[in-house]
């Protein structure tokens, strides 16, 4: 089992910045990748950024050039630096970790943190 605890959400004006943190605990050696998803009201949850153990990174097209995902392995923490925020970035942001084992892919989720960008 993996536990994920997020922090760093809040209210910010358009053009501003926020940094989200996600601390992992438990069976962290089983994790293959960690990342961030978001879900806006009335919309499906979507991937924002993902970083694998090998260091490969993927971003949603909508955040490329504005968001940066990075990790501190010593702290078992993944961060999402969000710059040049737009009102359309408003959503609940969820930390995700997954492992792939003999039984298939297992996803773990944090409780979510709210990001609100005012115009």
N, C-alpha and C positions, 0 to 999 in steps of 0.2 A: 504494500500500500504506500501511496505517496500523498502527502498533505501539502497543499499550496495555500499561502496566505498573501493576499495582495494588499497594497497600500498606494496612496499617492493621487487618488482621484480628487476631483473638486470642480469648482466653477472658475472659468477663466474667460477673458475677453478674446474675441477673434484676433488672431495674430500672436497670441501669447503662447506660452510653453507650459508643459507639465511633464513630470517624470513618474511613471508607474514602476512599482517594484513588486516582485513575486518571489517569495522565499519558499524553497522546497525543503521538505523533511521526510523522514521515513526511508523507504527503499529507493533512495536516489540513484544508486548504482544501476538500477534497472531502466532508468530513463534514457530514451533515444533522442528526444528532442523536447524543447519547450517553446512556448510562444504565447501570443496574445490573439484573442478573438474579441469581437464586439457585436453587440446587438442593440440596434436602435428600436424605438417603439414601433410596433407593427411590421418590423422587418425580420428577416432570418439572420441568424448568427453568421458572421463572416470572419474569415481569417484576416488578421491584420499583419502579423509578422511572425516568423518562425525561425528558430536557430537550432541546428542539429548538433549532436555531440562532435561531429567532425568540423563544425564551424560553418557549414553551409547555411545561408540566410535567404529567406524569401519574404517579399513584401507584397501586399496588395497594391495594385496599380494606383489606387486612390491616395496612398500615403507615401509612395516613393519620393525621395528627396526631402521629405518633411519629418518622417519618423525614423528612429534608429533603435534597433534591438541589440543589446549586448548583455554579457553575463559576467559575473564574478564567481568563478568556480570555488574559491576559498569560502565564500559565503553561501554557496548553493542558491544564488539569487540571479534572476533575470530581470532586466530593466527594459522599459520602453520609453525612450526620450521622444517626446512629441513637441515639435516646433511648428510655427506658422499654423496654429490650429484654426479650423474653420467651423462654422456652426454645424455643418454636416458631419463633423467628427463626434458630435454629441451622441453618447450611447453608454450602455453598461459594458465595461471592459472586463474580460475574463481571462485569467491565466490558465494555460493548458500545458499539460505534460503528457507524453505518451510513451508506452513501452511496447515492444513487439516481441512476443515470446512464442512458445510452442502452441499456446491457445489462441494466438492471434493478437490483434492490436487492442490495447487497453488505454483508455483516456482517463485522465484525472483533471478535475476542474477546481479552480478557486471559487470563492463565494461571489466574486464580482465587485467592481468598484465603479462608481458613477463618474462620468466625465461630462460636464456641461459647458459648451462654448457659446457665449452670448455674442450677438452681432452688434 
